[in-house]
Amino acid sequence: MEVKISNDPIPVISINGRMDTGNTAIFEEAIAPVLKSDTKELIIDGTGLEYISSSGLRQFLVLQKNIKEKGGSLTVKSLRAEIKDIFDLTGFTNIFTII
């Protein structure tokens, strides 16, 4: 899995590959600066996300909680159909703004 964070006015986290128990530490390390910053708006680009496990979903919740506590918003965009199905089945569609 590869995680990139752009430095645009609204940071975009791009995830490529599988996000599962074996590699969520990569994601945790990548988002640590975002969690510590005063970033209030954030976008997760799921174009390259091939799979997400429950531990990956948990990391999305960590980000959502952090941004919400700052009074901001987190948007998830460009999810593949099979990933969107996982969000639907787990109720995450109701938690996140998905475009």
TORPA-4810 file (N, C-alpha, C, O; in nm, 3 decimals):
<nodes>
NODE_1_0.084_-0.117_0.000_0.000_0.000_0.000_0.089_0.123_0.000_0.195_0.125_0.062_M
NODE_2_0.044_0.225_-0.071_0.114_0.352_-0.077_0.016_0.463_-0.039_-0.098_0.464_-0.085_E
NODE_3_0.063_0.556_0.044_-0.020_0.668_0.086_0.055_0.797_0.054_0.170_0.815_0.093_V
NODE_4_-0.013_0.886_-0.018_0.044_1.017_-0.049_-0.052_1.125_0.000_-0.174_1.110_-0.010_K
NODE_5_0.005_1.232_0.053_-0.076_1.345_0.098_-0.030_1.468_0.023_0.087_1.507_0.030_I
NODE_6_-0.123_1.530_-0.049_-0.090_1.652_-0.123_-0.089_1.771_-0.027_-0.145_1.764_0.082_S
NODE_7_-0.026_1.877_-0.069_-0.023_1.999_0.011_-0.109_2.107_-0.051_-0.077_2.225_-0.041_N
NODE_8_-0.217_2.068_-0.114_-0.310_2.163_-0.172_-0.377_2.242_-0.061_-0.362_2.209_0.057_D
NODE_9_-0.451_2.346_-0.098_-0.524_2.419_0.008_-0.609_2.326_0.094_-0.617_2.343_0.216_P
NODE_10_-0.672_2.226_0.031_-0.740_2.120_0.106_-0.657_1.994_0.083_-0.652_1.944_-0.029_I
NODE_11_-0.592_1.941_0.188_-0.508_1.822_0.170_-0.589_1.703_0.118_-0.703_1.680_0.158_P
NODE_12_-0.526_1.628_0.027_-0.587_1.508_-0.030_-0.498_1.390_0.003_-0.379_1.389_-0.030_V
NODE_13_-0.556_1.289_0.070_-0.485_1.166_0.100_-0.522_1.065_-0.008_-0.638_1.027_-0.022_I
NODE_14_-0.422_1.023_-0.086_-0.444_0.924_-0.191_-0.389_0.790_-0.143_-0.276_0.781_-0.096_S
NODE_15_-0.472_0.688_-0.155_-0.434_0.553_-0.111_-0.431_0.462_-0.232_-0.528_0.456_-0.309_I
NODE_16_-0.319_0.392_-0.249_-0.307_0.296_-0.358_-0.276_0.159_-0.301_-0.182_0.143_-0.222_N
NODE_17_-0.355_0.059_-0.341_-0.331_-0.077_-0.295_-0.433_-0.123_-0.194_-0.543_-0.068_-0.184_G
NODE_18_-0.395_-0.225_-0.120_-0.484_-0.287_-0.021_-0.458_-0.228_0.117_-0.343_-0.215_0.158_R
NODE_19_-0.563_-0.192_0.186_-0.552_-0.139_0.321_-0.607_-0.244_0.416_-0.728_-0.255_0.436_M
NODE_20_-0.515_-0.322_0.475_-0.557_-0.430_0.563_-0.473_-0.430_0.691_-0.388_-0.343_0.709_D
NODE_21_-0.497_-0.526_0.776_-0.431_-0.533_0.906_-0.279_-0.528_0.894_-0.212_-0.469_0.979_T
NODE_22_-0.225_-0.589_0.792_-0.081_-0.596_0.775_-0.014_-0.465_0.740_0.107_-0.451_0.757_G
NODE_23_-0.092_-0.368_0.690_-0.027_-0.244_0.649_-0.095_-0.115_0.696_-0.063_-0.007_0.646_N
NODE_24_-0.187_-0.124_0.789_-0.249_0.000_0.839_-0.148_0.089_0.910_-0.169_0.209_0.922_T
NODE_25_-0.039_0.031_0.957_0.065_0.112_1.021_0.123_0.214_0.923_0.161_0.324_0.963_A
NODE_26_0.129_0.179_0.796_0.176_0.272_0.693_0.082_0.392_0.687_0.127_0.506_0.681_I
NODE_27_-0.048_0.365_0.690_-0.147_0.472_0.687_-0.139_0.556_0.814_-0.141_0.679_0.808_F
NODE_28_-0.129_0.491_0.929_-0.119_0.563_1.057_0.000_0.659_1.057_-0.012_0.774_1.100_E
NODE_29_0.113_0.611_1.009_0.232_0.694_1.004_0.213_0.812_0.909_0.255_0.924_0.940_E
NODE_30_0.150_0.787_0.796_0.129_0.893_0.696_0.035_1.002_0.746_0.055_1.120_0.717_A
NODE_31_-0.068_0.962_0.822_-0.167_1.062_0.866_-0.130_1.130_0.997_-0.197_1.225_1.037_I
NODE_32_-0.026_1.084_1.065_0.012_1.142_1.195_0.028_1.293_1.188_-0.021_1.363_1.276_A
NODE_33_0.096_1.348_1.086_0.108_1.494_1.079_-0.027_1.565_1.063_-0.048_1.675_1.114_P
NODE_34_-0.119_1.501_0.990_-0.253_1.560_0.972_-0.327_1.564_1.105_-0.392_1.663_1.137_V
NODE_35_-0.316_1.456_1.182_-0.384_1.450_1.312_-0.330_1.556_1.408_-0.405_1.609_1.490_L
NODE_36_-0.202_1.586_1.398_-0.139_1.684_1.488_-0.158_1.828_1.440_-0.140_1.922_1.518_K
NODE_37_-0.194_1.846_1.314_-0.207_1.980_1.257_-0.344_2.039_1.290_-0.427_1.976_1.354_S
NODE_38_-0.365_2.162_1.243_-0.495_2.226_1.263_-0.583_2.211_1.138_-0.677_2.288_1.118_D
NODE_39_-0.551_2.113_1.054_-0.628_2.087_0.932_-0.773_2.059_0.966_-0.804_1.972_1.048_T
NODE_40_-0.863_2.136_0.902_-1.007_2.119_0.927_-1.080_2.057_0.809_-1.190_2.003_0.825_K
NODE_41_-1.021_2.065_0.692_-1.083_2.009_0.572_-0.987_1.905_0.515_-0.867_1.929_0.507_E
NODE_42_-1.042_1.791_0.477_-0.958_1.683_0.428_-1.037_1.598_0.329_-1.157_1.577_0.345_L
NODE_43_-0.967_1.551_0.227_-1.028_1.463_0.126_-0.947_1.334_0.121_-0.824_1.338_0.118_I
NODE_44_-1.015_1.222_0.120_-0.950_1.093_0.096_-0.989_1.050_-0.045_-1.107_1.037_-0.077_I
NODE_45_-0.888_1.030_-0.130_-0.911_0.985_-0.267_-0.894_0.834_-0.272_-0.784_0.783_-0.253_D
NODE_46_-1.004_0.764_-0.297_-1.002_0.619_-0.298_-0.986_0.557_-0.435_-1.012_0.438_-0.453_G
NODE_47_-0.943_0.636_-0.534_-0.929_0.585_-0.670_-0.845_0.458_-0.676_-0.881_0.363_-0.746_T
NODE_48_-0.733_0.455_-0.604_-0.642_0.341_-0.609_-0.661_0.240_-0.498_-0.585_0.143_-0.489_G
NODE_49_-0.762_0.261_-0.414_-0.787_0.170_-0.302_-0.851_0.041_-0.355_-0.963_0.043_-0.406_L
NODE_50_-0.779_-0.069_-0.341_-0.826_-0.196_-0.396_-0.905_-0.280_-0.297_-0.989_-0.360_-0.337_E
NODE_51_-0.880_-0.262_-0.168_-0.945_-0.341_-0.064_-0.931_-0.265_0.067_-0.831_-0.195_0.088_Y
NODE_52_-1.030_-0.279_0.155_-1.019_-0.219_0.288_-1.076_-0.317_0.390_-1.187_-0.367_0.373_I
NODE_53_-1.000_-0.343_0.495_-1.045_-0.433_0.602_-1.103_-0.350_0.716_-1.108_-0.228_0.709_S
NODE_54_-1.147_-0.419_0.821_-1.202_-0.348_0.936_-1.098_-0.258_1.002_-1.132_-0.151_1.054_S
NODE_55_-0.972_-0.298_1.000_-0.869_-0.213_1.059_-0.847_-0.088_0.973_-0.814_0.018_1.026_S
NODE_56_-0.864_-0.099_0.843_-0.857_0.017_0.755_-0.975_0.111_0.779_-0.959_0.233_0.784_G
NODE_57_-1.093_0.053_0.794_-1.211_0.134_0.824_-1.194_0.209_0.956_-1.236_0.323_0.970_L
NODE_58_-1.132_0.143_1.053_-1.106_0.206_1.182_-1.018_0.330_1.166_-1.040_0.431_1.232_R
NODE_59_-0.919_0.323_1.077_-0.832_0.438_1.053_-0.909_0.554_0.990_-0.882_0.670_1.020_Q
NODE_60_-1.005_0.523_0.904_-1.090_0.628_0.848_-1.170_0.695_0.960_-1.187_0.816_0.961_F
NODE_61_-1.218_0.613_1.056_-1.292_0.670_1.170_-1.205_0.760_1.256_-1.251_0.863_1.304_L
NODE_62_-1.079_0.721_1.275_-0.986_0.804_1.353_-0.973_0.942_1.287_-0.978_1.044_1.354_V
NODE_63_-0.956_0.942_1.155_-0.946_1.069_1.082_-1.075_1.150_1.094_-1.072_1.270_1.121_L
NODE_64_-1.187_1.083_1.075_-1.317_1.151_1.082_-1.336_1.216_1.219_-1.378_1.331_1.227_Q
NODE_65_-1.306_1.143_1.324_-1.322_1.196_1.460_-1.231_1.316_1.482_-1.273_1.417_1.539_K
NODE_66_-1.107_1.306_1.439_-1.011_1.414_1.455_-1.055_1.541_1.383_-1.051_1.650_1.440_N
NODE_67_-1.097_1.526_1.260_-1.140_1.642_1.181_-1.269_1.702_1.239_-1.284_1.824_1.245_I
NODE_68_-1.360_1.616_1.282_-1.486_1.663_1.339_-1.463_1.740_1.468_-1.529_1.841_1.493_K
NODE_69_-1.369_1.693_1.551_-1.337_1.763_1.676_-1.282_1.902_1.650_-1.293_1.990_1.736_E
NODE_70_-1.223_1.923_1.534_-1.169_2.054_1.496_-1.275_2.141_1.429_-1.248_2.255_1.392_K
NODE_71_-1.395_2.087_1.415_-1.504_2.161_1.351_-1.498_2.157_1.199_-1.556_2.243_1.133_G
NODE_72_-1.428_2.059_1.144_-1.411_2.050_1.000_-1.491_1.938_0.938_-1.584_1.884_0.997_G
NODE_73_-1.451_1.903_0.814_-1.521_1.795_0.744_-1.423_1.710_0.664_-1.322_1.758_0.615_S
NODE_74_-1.457_1.583_0.654_-1.379_1.486_0.579_-1.467_1.432_0.467_-1.580_1.389_0.490_L
NODE_75_-1.414_1.435_0.346_-1.485_1.385_0.229_-1.407_1.268_0.171_-1.285_1.273_0.158_T
NODE_76_-1.479_1.162_0.134_-1.419_1.046_0.068_-1.469_1.048_-0.075_-1.589_1.056_-0.100_V
NODE_77_-1.375_1.040_-0.171_-1.417_1.047_-0.311_-1.359_0.932_-0.392_-1.259_0.871_-0.355_K
NODE_78_-1.424_0.906_-0.501_-1.377_0.813_-0.604_-1.354_0.670_-0.554_-1.253_0.608_-0.587_S
NODE_79_-1.446_0.621_-0.474_-1.436_0.482_-0.428_-1.479_0.387_-0.539_-1.576_0.413_-0.611_L
NODE_80_-1.406_0.277_-0.553_-1.448_0.172_-0.646_-1.578_0.112_-0.596_-1.610_0.120_-0.477_R
NODE_81_-1.654_0.052_-0.686_-1.785_-0.003_-0.651_-1.776_-0.104_-0.537_-1.860_-0.103_-0.448_A
NODE_82_-1.673_-0.191_-0.539_-1.663_-0.294_-0.435_-1.628_-0.233_-0.299_-1.668_-0.286_-0.196_E
NODE_83_-1.554_-0.124_-0.298_-1.522_-0.055_-0.173_-1.645_0.020_-0.123_-1.673_0.022_-0.003_I
NODE_84_-1.718_0.081_-0.215_-1.842_0.150_-0.179_-1.941_0.051_-0.119_-2.014_0.085_-0.026_K
NODE_85_-1.945_-0.071_-0.171_-2.032_-0.175_-0.115_-1.995_-0.205_0.030_-2.084_-0.223_0.114_D
NODE_86_-1.866_-0.210_0.060_-1.822_-0.234_0.198_-1.868_-0.119_0.288_-1.913_-0.142_0.400_I
NODE_87_-1.856_0.005_0.239_-1.902_0.121_0.315_-2.053_0.112_0.339_-2.101_0.144_0.447_F
NODE_88_-2.128_0.069_0.237_-2.273_0.053_0.251_-2.307_-0.053_0.355_-2.392_-0.031_0.442_D
NODE_89_-2.242_-0.169_0.346_-2.271_-0.281_0.436_-2.237_-0.250_0.582_-2.305_-0.298_0.673_L
NODE_90_-2.133_-0.171_0.603_-2.089_-0.141_0.740_-2.155_-0.016_0.797_-2.134_0.017_0.914_T
NODE_91_-2.233_0.055_0.717_-2.297_0.176_0.763_-2.208_0.300_0.753_-2.247_0.408_0.797_G
NODE_92_-2.089_0.284_0.696_-1.997_0.397_0.685_-2.048_0.502_0.587_-2.005_0.618_0.592_F
NODE_93_-2.137_0.463_0.497_-2.195_0.559_0.403_-2.269_0.668_0.479_-2.277_0.782_0.433_T
NODE_94_-2.323_0.634_0.596_-2.396_0.732_0.677_-2.304_0.817_0.762_-2.347_0.921_0.813_N
NODE_95_-2.180_0.776_0.778_-2.084_0.847_0.863_-2.002_0.948_0.783_-1.970_1.056_0.833_I
NODE_96_-1.969_0.913_0.659_-1.881_0.994_0.577_-1.957_1.063_0.465_-2.061_1.014_0.420_F
NODE_97_-1.905_1.176_0.420_-1.952_1.239_0.299_-1.878_1.171_0.185_-1.755_1.181_0.176_T
NODE_98_-1.951_1.103_0.098_-1.889_1.028_-0.011_-1.936_1.088_-0.143_-2.056_1.100_-0.170_I
NODE_99_-1.838_1.124_-0.225_-1.871_1.180_-0.358_-1.806_1.097_-0.464_-1.821_1.127_-0.583_I
</nodes>
